[in-house]
Amino acid sequence: MVKLKFRCGSCNWKFTRNFAPKLCPYCGKSSVAEDASQAADDLLREVDEGF
């Protein structure tokens, strides 16, 4: 089962789940979205490949 990365827009808590949560497990608010950010290593690798 694939785990997805999520981030709460209210408290910025980052967490992983294998399902889409409705509430943040830290603050309990409903401002959870899938985290589309990339790791710094991935970004640097993309830059190196582009040149």
mmCIF entry with sequence, helices, sheets and N, C-alpha, C, O atoms, coordinates in Angstrom:
data_MODEL
# 
_entry.id   MODEL 
# 
_entity.id                         1 
_entity.type                       polymer 
_entity.pdbx_number_of_molecules   1 
# 
_entity_poly.entity_id                      1 
_entity_poly.type                           'polypeptide(L)' 
_entity_poly.nstd_linkage                   no 
_entity_poly.nstd_monomer                   no 
_entity_poly.pdbx_seq_one_letter_code       MVKLKFRCGSCNWKFTRNFAPKLCPYCGKSSVAEDASQAADDLLREVDEGF 
_entity_poly.pdbx_seq_one_letter_code_can   MVKLKFRCGSCNWKFTRNFAPKLCPYCGKSSVAEDASQAADDLLREVDEGF 
_entity_poly.pdbx_strand_id                 A 
# 
loop_
_entity_poly_seq.entity_id 
_entity_poly_seq.num 
_entity_poly_seq.mon_id 
_entity_poly_seq.hetero 
1 1  MET n 
1 2  VAL n 
1 3  LYS n 
1 4  LEU n 
1 5  LYS n 
1 6  PHE n 
1 7  ARG n 
1 8  CYS n 
1 9  GLY n 
1 10 SER n 
1 11 CYS n 
1 12 ASN n 
1 13 TRP n 
1 14 LYS n 
1 15 PHE n 
1 16 THR n 
1 17 ARG n 
1 18 ASN n 
1 19 PHE n 
1 20 ALA n 
1 21 PRO n 
1 22 LYS n 
1 23 LEU n 
1 24 CYS n 
1 25 PRO n 
1 26 TYR n 
1 27 CYS n 
1 28 GLY n 
1 29 LYS n 
1 30 SER n 
1 31 SER n 
1 32 VAL n 
1 33 ALA n 
1 34 GLU n 
1 35 ASP n 
1 36 ALA n 
1 37 SER n 
1 38 GLN n 
1 39 ALA n 
1 40 ALA n 
1 41 ASP n 
1 42 ASP n 
1 43 LEU n 
1 44 LEU n 
1 45 ARG n 
1 46 GLU n 
1 47 VAL n 
1 48 ASP n 
1 49 GLU n 
1 50 GLY n 
1 51 PHE n 
# 
_struct_asym.id          A 
_struct_asym.entity_id   1 
# 
_struct_conf.conf_type_id            HELX_P 
_struct_conf.id                      HELX_P1 
_struct_conf.pdbx_PDB_helix_id       AA1 
_struct_conf.beg_label_comp_id       ALA 
_struct_conf.beg_label_asym_id       A 
_struct_conf.beg_label_seq_id        40 
_struct_conf.pdbx_beg_PDB_ins_code   ? 
_struct_conf.end_label_comp_id       GLY 
_struct_conf.end_label_asym_id       A 
_struct_conf.end_label_seq_id        50 
_struct_conf.pdbx_end_PDB_ins_code   ? 
_struct_conf.beg_auth_comp_id        ALA 
_struct_conf.beg_auth_asym_id        A 
_struct_conf.beg_auth_seq_id         40 
_struct_conf.end_auth_comp_id        GLY 
_struct_conf.end_auth_asym_id        A 
_struct_conf.end_auth_seq_id         50 
_struct_conf.pdbx_PDB_helix_class    1 
_struct_conf.details                 ? 
_struct_conf.pdbx_PDB_helix_length   11 
# 
_struct_conf_type.id          HELX_P 
_struct_conf_type.criteria    ? 
_struct_conf_type.reference   ? 
# 
_struct_sheet.id               AA1 
_struct_sheet.type             ? 
_struct_sheet.number_strands   3 
_struct_sheet.details          ? 
# 
loop_
_struct_sheet_order.sheet_id 
_struct_sheet_order.range_id_1 
_struct_sheet_order.range_id_2 
_struct_sheet_order.offset 
_struct_sheet_order.sense 
AA1 1 2 ? anti-parallel 
AA1 2 3 ? anti-parallel 
# 
loop_
_struct_sheet_range.sheet_id 
_struct_sheet_range.id 
_struct_sheet_range.beg_label_comp_id 
_struct_sheet_range.beg_label_asym_id 
_struct_sheet_range.beg_label_seq_id 
_struct_sheet_range.pdbx_beg_PDB_ins_code 
_struct_sheet_range.end_label_comp_id 
_struct_sheet_range.end_label_asym_id 
_struct_sheet_range.end_label_seq_id 
_struct_sheet_range.pdbx_end_PDB_ins_code 
_struct_sheet_range.beg_auth_comp_id 
_struct_sheet_range.beg_auth_asym_id 
_struct_sheet_range.beg_auth_seq_id 
_struct_sheet_range.end_auth_comp_id 
_struct_sheet_range.end_auth_asym_id 
_struct_sheet_range.end_auth_seq_id 
AA1 1 LYS A 14 ? ARG A 17 ? LYS A 14 ARG A 17 
AA1 2 LEU A 4  ? CYS A 8  ? LEU A 4  CYS A 8  
AA1 3 VAL A 32 ? GLU A 34 ? VAL A 32 GLU A 34 
# 
loop_
_atom_site.group_PDB 
_atom_site.id 
_atom_site.type_symbol 
_atom_site.label_atom_id 
_atom_site.label_alt_id 
_atom_site.label_comp_id 
_atom_site.label_asym_id 
_atom_site.label_entity_id 
_atom_site.label_seq_id 
_atom_site.pdbx_PDB_ins_code 
_atom_site.Cartn_x 
_atom_site.Cartn_y 
_atom_site.Cartn_z 
_atom_site.occupancy 
_atom_site.B_iso_or_equiv 
_atom_site.pdbx_formal_charge 
_atom_site.auth_seq_id 
_atom_site.auth_comp_id 
_atom_site.auth_asym_id 
_atom_site.auth_atom_id 
_atom_site.pdbx_PDB_model_num 
ATOM 1   N N  . MET A 1 1  ? 0.842   -1.174 0.000   1.00 0.00 ? 1  MET A N  1 
ATOM 2   C CA . MET A 1 1  ? 0.000   0.000  0.000   1.00 0.00 ? 1  MET A CA 1 
ATOM 3   C C  . MET A 1 1  ? 0.895   1.248  0.000   1.00 0.00 ? 1  MET A C  1 
ATOM 4   O O  . MET A 1 1  ? 1.865   1.328  0.753   1.00 0.00 ? 1  MET A O  1 
ATOM 5   N N  . VAL A 1 2  ? 0.558   2.199  -0.839  1.00 0.00 ? 2  VAL A N  1 
ATOM 6   C CA . VAL A 1 2  ? 1.353   3.416  -0.989  1.00 0.00 ? 2  VAL A CA 1 
ATOM 7   C C  . VAL A 1 2  ? 0.922   4.445  0.050   1.00 0.00 ? 2  VAL A C  1 
ATOM 8   O O  . VAL A 1 2  ? -0.269  4.690  0.241   1.00 0.00 ? 2  VAL A O  1 
ATOM 9   N N  . LYS A 1 3  ? 1.902   5.042  0.715   1.00 0.00 ? 3  LYS A N  1 
ATOM 10  C CA . LYS A 1 3  ? 1.609   6.109  1.676   1.00 0.00 ? 3  LYS A CA 1 
ATOM 11  C C  . LYS A 1 3  ? 1.789   7.450  0.987   1.00 0.00 ? 3  LYS A C  1 
ATOM 12  O O  . LYS A 1 3  ? 2.774   7.668  0.282   1.00 0.00 ? 3  LYS A O  1 
ATOM 13  N N  . LEU A 1 4  ? 0.845   8.339  1.191   1.00 0.00 ? 4  LEU A N  1 
ATOM 14  C CA . LEU A 1 4  ? 0.892   9.681  0.620   1.00 0.00 ? 4  LEU A CA 1 
ATOM 15  C C  . LEU A 1 4  ? 1.303   10.674 1.694   1.00 0.00 ? 4  LEU A C  1 
ATOM 16  O O  . LEU A 1 4  ? 1.080   10.451 2.884   1.00 0.00 ? 4  LEU A O  1 
ATOM 17  N N  . LYS A 1 5  ? 1.907   11.776 1.257   1.00 0.00 ? 5  LYS A N  1 
ATOM 18  C CA . LYS A 1 5  ? 2.331   12.830 2.178   1.00 0.00 ? 5  LYS A CA 1 
ATOM 19  C C  . LYS A 1 5  ? 1.258   13.907 2.220   1.00 0.00 ? 5  LYS A C  1 
ATOM 20  O O  . LYS A 1 5  ? 0.722   14.308 1.186   1.00 0.00 ? 5  LYS A O  1 
ATOM 21  N N  . PHE A 1 6  ? 0.952   14.372 3.430   1.00 0.00 ? 6  PHE A N  1 
ATOM 22  C CA . PHE A 1 6  ? -0.042  15.414 3.632   1.00 0.00 ? 6  PHE A CA 1 
ATOM 23  C C  . PHE A 1 6  ? 0.538   16.511 4.502   1.00 0.00 ? 6  PHE A C  1 
ATOM 24  O O  . PHE A 1 6  ? 1.506   16.301 5.233   1.00 0.00 ? 6  PHE A O  1 
ATOM 25  N N  . ARG A 1 7  ? -0.075  17.700 4.411   1.00 0.00 ? 7  ARG A N  1 
ATOM 26  C CA . ARG A 1 7  ? 0.332   18.839 5.233   1.00 0.00 ? 7  ARG A CA 1 
ATOM 27  C C  . ARG A 1 7  ? -0.918  19.600 5.640   1.00 0.00 ? 7  ARG A C  1 
ATOM 28  O O  . ARG A 1 7  ? -1.833  19.797 4.840   1.00 0.00 ? 7  ARG A O  1 
ATOM 29  N N  . CYS A 1 8  ? -0.941  20.017 6.885   1.00 0.00 ? 8  CYS A N  1 
ATOM 30  C CA . CYS A 1 8  ? -2.059  20.813 7.394   1.00 0.00 ? 8  CYS A CA 1 
ATOM 31  C C  . CYS A 1 8  ? -1.785  22.286 7.096   1.00 0.00 ? 8  CYS A C  1 
ATOM 32  O O  . CYS A 1 8  ? -0.710  22.794 7.415   1.00 0.00 ? 8  CYS A O  1 
ATOM 33  N N  . GLY A 1 9  ? -2.735  22.960 6.498   1.00 0.00 ? 9  GLY A N  1 
ATOM 34  C CA . GLY A 1 9  ? -2.589  24.376 6.182   1.00 0.00 ? 9  GLY A CA 1 
ATOM 35  C C  . GLY A 1 9  ? -2.682  25.274 7.404   1.00 0.00 ? 9  GLY A C  1 
ATOM 36  O O  . GLY A 1 9  ? -2.250  26.426 7.355   1.00 0.00 ? 9  GLY A O  1 
ATOM 37  N N  . SER A 1 10 ? -3.232  24.773 8.491   1.00 0.00 ? 10 SER A N  1 
ATOM 38  C CA . SER A 1 10 ? -3.374  25.577 9.708   1.00 0.00 ? 10 SER A CA 1 
ATOM 39  C C  . SER A 1 10 ? -2.128  25.535 10.581  1.00 0.00 ? 10 SER A C  1 
ATOM 40  O O  . SER A 1 10 ? -1.626  26.577 11.004  1.00 0.00 ? 10 SER A O  1 
ATOM 41  N N  . CYS A 1 11 ? -1.627  24.329 10.850  1.00 0.00 ? 11 CYS A N  1 
ATOM 42  C CA . CYS A 1 11 ? -0.493  24.202 11.780  1.00 0.00 ? 11 CYS A CA 1 
ATOM 43  C C  . CYS A 1 11 ? 0.804   23.768 11.087  1.00 0.00 ? 11 CYS A C  1 
ATOM 44  O O  . CYS A 1 11 ? 1.845   23.670 11.736  1.00 0.00 ? 11 CYS A O  1 
ATOM 45  N N  . ASN A 1 12 ? 0.749   23.505 9.765   1.00 0.00 ? 12 ASN A N  1 
ATOM 46  C CA . ASN A 1 12 ? 1.900   23.071 8.960   1.00 0.00 ? 12 ASN A CA 1 
ATOM 47  C C  . ASN A 1 12 ? 2.459   21.712 9.360   1.00 0.00 ? 12 ASN A C  1 
ATOM 48  O O  . ASN A 1 12 ? 3.596   21.395 9.012   1.00 0.00 ? 12 ASN A O  1 
ATOM 49  N N  . TRP A 1 13 ? 1.699   20.911 10.073  1.00 0.00 ? 13 TRP A N  1 
ATOM 50  C CA . TRP A 1 13 ? 2.119   19.564 10.456  1.00 0.00 ? 13 TRP A CA 1 
ATOM 51  C C  . TRP A 1 13 ? 2.176   18.705 9.201   1.00 0.00 ? 13 TRP A C  1 
ATOM 52  O O  . TRP A 1 13 ? 1.221   18.676 8.425   1.00 0.00 ? 13 TRP A O  1 
ATOM 53  N N  . LYS A 1 14 ? 3.289   18.005 8.996   1.00 0.00 ? 14 LYS A N  1 
ATOM 54  C CA . LYS A 1 14 ? 3.445   17.099 7.858   1.00 0.00 ? 14 LYS A CA 1 
ATOM 55  C C  . LYS A 1 14 ? 3.357   15.669 8.365   1.00 0.00 ? 14 LYS A C  1 
ATOM 56  O O  . LYS A 1 14 ? 3.948   15.324 9.388   1.00 0.00 ? 14 LYS A O  1 
ATOM 57  N N  . PHE A 1 15 ? 2.611   14.835 7.635   1.00 0.00 ? 15 PHE A N  1 
ATOM 58  C CA . PHE A 1 15 ? 2.426   13.452 8.046   1.00 0.00 ? 15 PHE A CA 1 
ATOM 59  C C  . PHE A 1 15 ? 2.105   12.593 6.829   1.00 0.00 ? 15 PHE A C  1 
ATOM 60  O O  . PHE A 1 15 ? 1.781   13.118 5.764   1.00 0.00 ? 15 PHE A O  1 
ATOM 61  N N  . THR A 1 16 ? 2.194   11.282 6.983   1.00 0.00 ? 16 THR A N  1 
ATOM 62  C CA . THR A 1 16 ? 1.892   10.353 5.894   1.00 0.00 ? 16 THR A CA 1 
ATOM 63  C C  . THR A 1 16 ? 0.742   9.447  6.311   1.00 0.00 ? 16 THR A C  1 
ATOM 64  O O  . THR A 1 16 ? 0.590   9.105  7.483   1.00 0.00 ? 16 THR A O  1 
ATOM 65  N N  . ARG A 1 17 ? -0.054  9.069  5.333   1.00 0.00 ? 17 ARG A N  1 
ATOM 66  C CA . ARG A 1 17 ? -1.168  8.147  5.543   1.00 0.00 ? 17 ARG A CA 1 
ATOM 67  C C  . ARG A 1 17 ? -1.371  7.352  4.257   1.00 0.00 ? 17 ARG A C  1 
ATOM 68  O O  . ARG A 1 17 ? -0.961  7.776  3.177   1.00 0.00 ? 17 ARG A O  1 
ATOM 69  N N  . ASN A 1 18 ? -2.007  6.200  4.394   1.00 0.00 ? 18 ASN A N  1 
ATOM 70  C CA . ASN A 1 18 ? -2.357  5.420  3.210   1.00 0.00 ? 18 ASN A CA 1 
ATOM 71  C C  . ASN A 1 18 ? -3.810  5.675  2.808   1.00 0.00 ? 18 ASN A C  1 
ATOM 72  O O  . ASN A 1 18 ? -4.378  4.939  2.001   1.00 0.00 ? 18 ASN A O  1 
ATOM 73  N N  . PHE A 1 19 ? -4.402  6.723  3.378   1.00 0.00 ? 19 PHE A N  1 
ATOM 74  C CA . PHE A 1 19 ? -5.748  7.169  3.018   1.00 0.00 ? 19 PHE A CA 1 
ATOM 75  C C  . PHE A 1 19 ? -5.800  8.688  3.161   1.00 0.00 ? 19 PHE A C  1 
ATOM 76  O O  . PHE A 1 19 ? -4.956  9.281  3.833   1.00 0.00 ? 19 PHE A O  1 
ATOM 77  N N  . ALA A 1 20 ? -6.778  9.307  2.538   1.00 0.00 ? 20 ALA A N  1 
ATOM 78  C CA . ALA A 1 20 ? -6.904  10.766 2.603   1.00 0.00 ? 20 ALA A CA 1 
ATOM 79  C C  . ALA A 1 20 ? -7.644  11.154 3.886   1.00 0.00 ? 20 ALA A C  1 
ATOM 80  O O  . ALA A 1 20 ? -8.838  10.882 4.011   1.00 0.00 ? 20 ALA A O  1 
ATOM 81  N N  . PRO A 1 21 ? -6.957  11.781 4.833   1.00 0.00 ? 21 PRO A N  1 
ATOM 82  C CA . PRO A 1 21 ? -7.607  12.158 6.091   1.00 0.00 ? 21 PRO A CA 1 
ATOM 83  C C  . PRO A 1 21 ? -8.498  13.388 5.925   1.00 0.00 ? 21 PRO A C  1 
ATOM 84  O O  . PRO A 1 21 ? -8.243  14.242 5.076   1.00 0.00 ? 21 PRO A O  1 
ATOM 85  N N  . LYS A 1 22 ? -9.530  13.464 6.736   1.00 0.00 ? 22 LYS A N  1 
ATOM 86  C CA . LYS A 1 22 ? -10.414 14.630 6.715   1.00 0.00 ? 22 LYS A CA 1 
ATOM 87  C C  . LYS A 1 22 ? -9.944  15.697 7.694   1.00 0.00 ? 22 LYS A C  1 
ATOM 88  O O  . LYS A 1 22 ? -10.179 16.887 7.486   1.00 0.00 ? 22 LYS A O  1 
ATOM 89  N N  . LEU A 1 23 ? -9.274  15.261 8.770   1.00 0.00 ? 23 LEU A N  1 
ATOM 90  C CA . LEU A 1 23 ? -8.814  16.182 9.810   1.00 0.00 ? 23 LEU A CA 1 
ATOM 91  C C  . LEU A 1 23 ? -7.329  15.988 10.072  1.00 0.00 ? 23 LEU A C  1 
ATOM 92  O O  . LEU A 1 23 ? -6.797  14.890 9.907   1.00 0.00 ? 23 LEU A O  1 
ATOM 93  N N  . CYS A 1 24 ? -6.671  17.052 10.477  1.00 0.00 ? 24 CYS A N  1 
ATOM 94  C CA . CYS A 1 24 ? -5.265  16.991 10.863  1.00 0.00 ? 24 CYS A CA 1 
ATOM 95  C C  . CYS A 1 24 ? -5.149  16.194 12.166  1.00 0.00 ? 24 CYS A C  1 
ATOM 96  O O  . CYS A 1 24 ? -5.882  16.463 13.118  1.00 0.00 ? 24 CYS A O  1 
ATOM 97  N N  . PRO A 1 25 ? -4.235  15.215 12.220  1.00 0.00 ? 25 PRO A N  1 
ATOM 98  C CA . PRO A 1 25 ? -4.088  14.444 13.457  1.00 0.00 ? 25 PRO A CA 1 
ATOM 99  C C  . PRO A 1 25 ? -3.457  15.251 14.593  1.00 0.00 ? 25 PRO A C  1 
ATOM 100 O O  . PRO A 1 25 ? -3.506  14.826 15.747  1.00 0.00 ? 25 PRO A O  1 
ATOM 101 N N  . TYR A 1 26 ? -2.869  16.400 14.286  1.00 0.00 ? 26 TYR A N  1 
ATOM 102 C CA . TYR A 1 26 ? -2.212  17.210 15.313  1.00 0.00 ? 26 TYR A CA 1 
ATOM 103 C C  . TYR A 1 26 ? -3.155  18.265 15.899  1.00 0.00 ? 26 TYR A C  1 
ATOM 104 O O  . TYR A 1 26 ? -3.331  18.347 17.115  1.00 0.00 ? 26 TYR A O  1 
ATOM 105 N N  . CYS A 1 27 ? -3.765  19.078 15.010  1.00 0.00 ? 27 CYS A N  1 
ATOM 106 C CA . CYS A 1 27 ? -4.601  20.179 15.513  1.00 0.00 ? 27 CYS A CA 1 
ATOM 107 C C  . CYS A 1 27 ? -6.099  19.926 15.354  1.00 0.00 ? 27 CYS A C  1 
ATOM 108 O O  . CYS A 1 27 ? -6.904  20.640 15.951  1.00 0.00 ? 27 CYS A O  1 
ATOM 109 N N  . GLY A 1 28 ? -6.491  18.919 14.559  1.00 0.00 ? 28 GLY A N  1 
ATOM 110 C CA . GLY A 1 28 ? -7.897  18.582 14.406  1.00 0.00 ? 28 GLY A CA 1 
ATOM 111 C C  . GLY A 1 28 ? -8.667  19.437 13.420  1.00 0.00 ? 28 GLY A C  1 
ATOM 112 O O  . GLY A 1 28 ? -9.882  19.281 13.295  1.00 0.00 ? 28 GLY A O  1 
ATOM 113 N N  . LYS A 1 29 ? -7.995  20.334 12.716  1.00 0.00 ? 29 LYS A N  1 
ATOM 114 C CA . LYS A 1 29 ? -8.683  21.190 11.743  1.00 0.00 ? 29 LYS A CA 1 
ATOM 115 C C  . LYS A 1 29 ? -8.787  20.471 10.394  1.00 0.00 ? 29 LYS A C  1 
ATOM 116 O O  . LYS A 1 29 ? -8.072  19.502 10.137  1.00 0.00 ? 29 LYS A O  1 
ATOM 117 N N  . SER A 1 30 ? -9.675  20.957 9.552   1.00 0.00 ? 30 SER A N  1 
ATOM 118 C CA . SER A 1 30 ? -9.948  20.290 8.278   1.00 0.00 ? 30 SER A CA 1 
ATOM 119 C C  . SER A 1 30 ? -9.192  20.902 7.105   1.00 0.00 ? 30 SER A C  1 
ATOM 120 O O  . SER A 1 30 ? -9.656  20.821 5.968   1.00 0.00 ? 30 SER A O  1 
ATOM 121 N N  . SER A 1 31 ? -8.058  21.500 7.354   1.00 0.00 ? 31 SER A N  1 
ATOM 122 C CA . SER A 1 31 ? -7.294  22.149 6.278   1.00 0.00 ? 31 SER A CA 1 
ATOM 123 C C  . SER A 1 31 ? -6.131  21.273 5.806   1.00 0.00 ? 31 SER A C  1 
ATOM 124 O O  . SER A 1 31 ? -5.010  21.753 5.640   1.00 0.00 ? 31 SER A O  1 
ATOM 125 N N  . VAL A 1 32 ? -6.409  19.989 5.593   1.00 0.00 ? 32 VAL A N  1 
ATOM 126 C CA . VAL A 1 32 ? -5.388  19.028 5.170   1.00 0.00 ? 32 VAL A CA 1 
ATOM 127 C C  . VAL A 1 32 ? -5.369  18.949 3.652   1.00 0.00 ? 32 VAL A C  1 
ATOM 128 O O  . VAL A 1 32 ? -6.419  18.869 3.013   1.00 0.00 ? 32 VAL A O  1 
ATOM 129 N N  . ALA A 1 33 ? -4.170  18.972 3.077   1.00 0.00 ? 33 ALA A N  1 
ATOM 130 C CA . ALA A 1 33 ? -3.999  18.836 1.632   1.00 0.00 ? 33 ALA A CA 1 
ATOM 131 C C  . ALA A 1 33 ? -2.795  17.943 1.366   1.00 0.00 ? 33 ALA A C  1 
ATOM 132 O O  . ALA A 1 33 ? -1.895  17.827 2.198   1.00 0.00 ? 33 ALA A O  1 
ATOM 133 N N  . GLU A 1 34 ? -2.791  17.320 0.206   1.00 0.00 ? 34 GLU A N  1 
ATOM 134 C CA . GLU A 1 34 ? -1.645  16.491 -0.165  1.00 0.00 ? 34 GLU A CA 1 
ATOM 135 C C  . GLU A 1 34 ? -0.420  17.385 -0.321  1.00 0.00 ? 34 GLU A C  1 
ATOM 136 O O  . GLU A 1 34 ? -0.490  18.448 -0.938  1.00 0.00 ? 34 GLU A O  1 
ATOM 137 N N  . ASP A 1 35 ? 0.692   16.948 0.241   1.00 0.00 ? 35 ASP A N  1 
ATOM 138 C CA . ASP A 1 35 ? 1.934   17.726 0.214   1.00 0.00 ? 35 ASP A CA 1 
ATOM 139 C C  . ASP A 1 35 ? 2.664   17.426 -1.089  1.00 0.00 ? 35 ASP A C  1 
ATOM 140 O O  . ASP A 1 35 ? 3.141   16.310 -1.298  1.00 0.00 ? 35 ASP A O  1 
ATOM 141 N N  . ALA A 1 36 ? 2.750   18.423 -1.960  1.00 0.00 ? 36 ALA A N  1 
ATOM 142 C CA . ALA A 1 36 ? 3.388   18.248 -3.264  1.00 0.00 ? 36 ALA A CA 1 
ATOM 143 C C  . ALA A 1 36 ? 4.826   18.741 -3.275  1.00 0.00 ? 36 ALA A C  1 
ATOM 144 O O  . ALA A 1 36 ? 5.455   18.781 -4.333  1.00 0.00 ? 36 ALA A O  1 
ATOM 145 N N  . SER A 1 37 ? 5.354   19.113 -2.125  1.00 0.00 ? 37 SER A N  1 
ATOM 146 C CA . SER A 1 37 ? 6.725   19.623 -2.087  1.00 0.00 ? 37 SER A CA 1 
ATOM 147 C C  . SER A 1 37 ? 7.719   18.498 -2.344  1.00 0.00 ? 37 SER A C  1 
ATOM 148 O O  . SER A 1 37 ? 7.454   17.332 -2.052  1.00 0.00 ? 37 SER A O  1 
ATOM 149 N N  . GLN A 1 38 ? 8.858   18.871 -2.891  1.00 0.00 ? 38 GLN A N  1 
ATOM 150 C CA . GLN A 1 38 ? 9.908   17.912 -3.191  1.00 0.00 ? 38 GLN A CA 1 
ATOM 151 C C  . GLN A 1 38 ? 11.055  18.087 -2.212  1.00 0.00 ? 38 GLN A C  1 
ATOM 152 O O  . GLN A 1 38 ? 11.266  19.168 -1.662  1.00 0.00 ? 38 GLN A O  1 
ATOM 153 N N  . ALA A 1 39 ? 11.784  17.015 -2.007  1.00 0.00 ? 39 ALA A N  1 
ATOM 154 C CA . ALA A 1 39 ? 12.971  17.085 -1.159  1.00 0.00 ? 39 ALA A CA 1 
ATOM 155 C C  . ALA A 1 39 ? 14.053  17.885 -1.875  1.00 0.00 ? 39 ALA A C  1 
ATOM 156 O O  . ALA A 1 39 ? 14.079  17.936 -3.104  1.00 0.00 ? 39 ALA A O  1 
ATOM 157 N N  . ALA A 1 40 ? 14.933  18.501 -1.120  1.00 0.00 ? 40 ALA A N  1 
ATOM 158 C CA . ALA A 1 40 ? 16.003  19.321 -1.696  1.00 0.00 ? 40 ALA A CA 1 
ATOM 159 C C  . ALA A 1 40 ? 16.881  18.501 -2.632  1.00 0.00 ? 40 ALA A C  1 
ATOM 160 O O  . ALA A 1 40 ? 17.298  18.999 -3.678  1.00 0.00 ? 40 ALA A O  1 
ATOM 161 N N  . ASP A 1 41 ? 17.167  17.259 -2.277  1.00 0.00 ? 41 ASP A N  1 
ATOM 162 C CA . ASP A 1 41 ? 17.989  16.409 -3.141  1.00 0.00 ? 41 ASP A CA 1 
ATOM 163 C C  . ASP A 1 41 ? 17.329  16.193 -4.497  1.00 0.00 ? 41 ASP A C  1 
ATOM 164 O O  . ASP A 1 41 ? 18.006  16.205 -5.525  1.00 0.00 ? 41 ASP A O  1 
ATOM 165 N N  . ASP A 1 42 ? 16.013  15.996 -4.508  1.00 0.00 ? 42 ASP A N  1 
ATOM 166 C CA . ASP A 1 42 ? 15.291  15.810 -5.766  1.00 0.00 ? 42 ASP A CA 1 
ATOM 167 C C  . ASP A 1 42 ? 15.352  17.068 -6.623  1.00 0.00 ? 42 ASP A C  1 
ATOM 168 O O  . ASP A 1 42 ? 15.545  16.980 -7.836  1.00 0.00 ? 42 ASP A O  1 
ATOM 169 N N  . LEU A 1 43 ? 15.192  18.232 -6.013  1.00 0.00 ? 43 LEU A N  1 
ATOM 170 C CA . LEU A 1 43 ? 15.261  19.491 -6.758  1.00 0.00 ? 43 LEU A CA 1 
ATOM 171 C C  . LEU A 1 43 ? 16.653  19.712 -7.350  1.00 0.00 ? 43 LEU A C  1 
ATOM 172 O O  . LEU A 1 43 ? 16.780  20.121 -8.504  1.00 0.00 ? 43 LEU A O  1 
ATOM 173 N N  . LEU A 1 44 ? 17.687  19.443 -6.568  1.00 0.00 ? 44 LEU A N  1 
ATOM 174 C CA . LEU A 1 44 ? 19.059  19.602 -7.068  1.00 0.00 ? 44 LEU A CA 1 
ATOM 175 C C  . LEU A 1 44 ? 19.346  18.634 -8.206  1.00 0.00 ? 44 LEU A C  1 
ATOM 176 O O  . LEU A 1 44 ? 20.023  18.993 -9.169  1.00 0.00 ? 44 LEU A O  1 
ATOM 177 N N  . ARG A 1 45 ? 18.843  17.420 -8.105  1.00 0.00 ? 45 ARG A N  1 
ATOM 178 C CA . ARG A 1 45 ? 19.042  16.430 -9.166  1.00 0.00 ? 45 ARG A CA 1 
ATOM 179 C C  . ARG A 1 45 ? 18.374  16.903 -10.460 1.00 0.00 ? 45 ARG A C  1 
ATOM 180 O O  . ARG A 1 45 ? 18.946  16.752 -11.539 1.00 0.00 ? 45 ARG A O  1 
ATOM 181 N N  . GLU A 1 46 ? 17.180  17.468 -10.362 1.00 0.00 ? 46 GLU A N  1 
ATOM 182 C CA . GLU A 1 46 ? 16.493  17.992 -11.545 1.00 0.00 ? 46 GLU A CA 1 
ATOM 183 C C  . GLU A 1 46 ? 17.282  19.123 -12.185 1.00 0.00 ? 46 GLU A C  1 
ATOM 184 O O  . GLU A 1 46 ? 17.371  19.192 -13.411 1.00 0.00 ? 46 GLU A O  1 
ATOM 185 N N  . VAL A 1 47 ? 17.851  20.005 -11.384 1.00 0.00 ? 47 VAL A N  1 
ATOM 186 C CA . VAL A 1 47 ? 18.642  21.121 -11.908 1.00 0.00 ? 47 VAL A CA 1 
ATOM 187 C C  . VAL A 1 47 ? 19.886  20.594 -12.610 1.00 0.00 ? 47 VAL A C  1 
ATOM 188 O O  . VAL A 1 47 ? 20.225  21.059 -13.698 1.00 0.00 ? 47 VAL A O  1 
ATOM 189 N N  . ASP A 1 48 ? 20.568  19.630 -12.002 1.00 0.00 ? 48 ASP A N  1 
ATOM 190 C CA . ASP A 1 48 ? 21.775  19.057 -12.605 1.00 0.00 ? 48 ASP A CA 1 
ATOM 191 C C  . ASP A 1 48 ? 21.470  18.376 -13.932 1.00 0.00 ? 48 ASP A C  1 
ATOM 192 O O  . ASP A 1 48 ? 22.259  18.474 -14.871 1.00 0.00 ? 48 ASP A O  1 
ATOM 193 N N  . GLU A 1 49 ? 20.340  17.689 -14.022 1.00 0.00 ? 49 GLU A N  1 
ATOM 194 C CA . GLU A 1 49 ? 19.975  16.989 -15.253 1.00 0.00 ? 49 GLU A CA 1 
ATOM 195 C C  . GLU A 1 49 ? 19.593  17.965 -16.357 1.00 0.00 ? 49 GLU A C  1 
ATOM 196 O O  . GLU A 1 49 ? 19.717  17.640 -17.538 1.00 0.00 ? 49 GLU A O  1 
ATOM 197 N N  . GLY A 1 50 ? 19.135  19.147 -15.993 1.00 0.00 ? 50 GLY A N  1 
ATOM 198 C CA . GLY A 1 50 ? 18.706  20.128 -16.979 1.00 0.00 ? 50 GLY A CA 1 
ATOM 199 C C  . GLY A 1 50 ? 19.851  20.839 -17.673 1.00 0.00 ? 50 GLY A C  1 
ATOM 200 O O  . GLY A 1 50 ? 19.644  21.453 -18.720 1.00 0.00 ? 50 GLY A O  1 
ATOM 201 N N  . PHE A 1 51 ? 21.059  20.772 -17.118 1.00 0.00 ? 51 PHE A N  1 
ATOM 202 C CA . PHE A 1 51 ? 22.181  21.497 -17.702 1.00 0.00 ? 51 PHE A CA 1 
ATOM 203 C C  . PHE A 1 51 ? 23.141  20.613 -18.403 1.00 0.00 ? 51 PHE A C  1 
ATOM 204 O O  . PHE A 1 51 ? 24.138  21.091 -18.944 1.00 0.00 ? 51 PHE A O  1 
# 
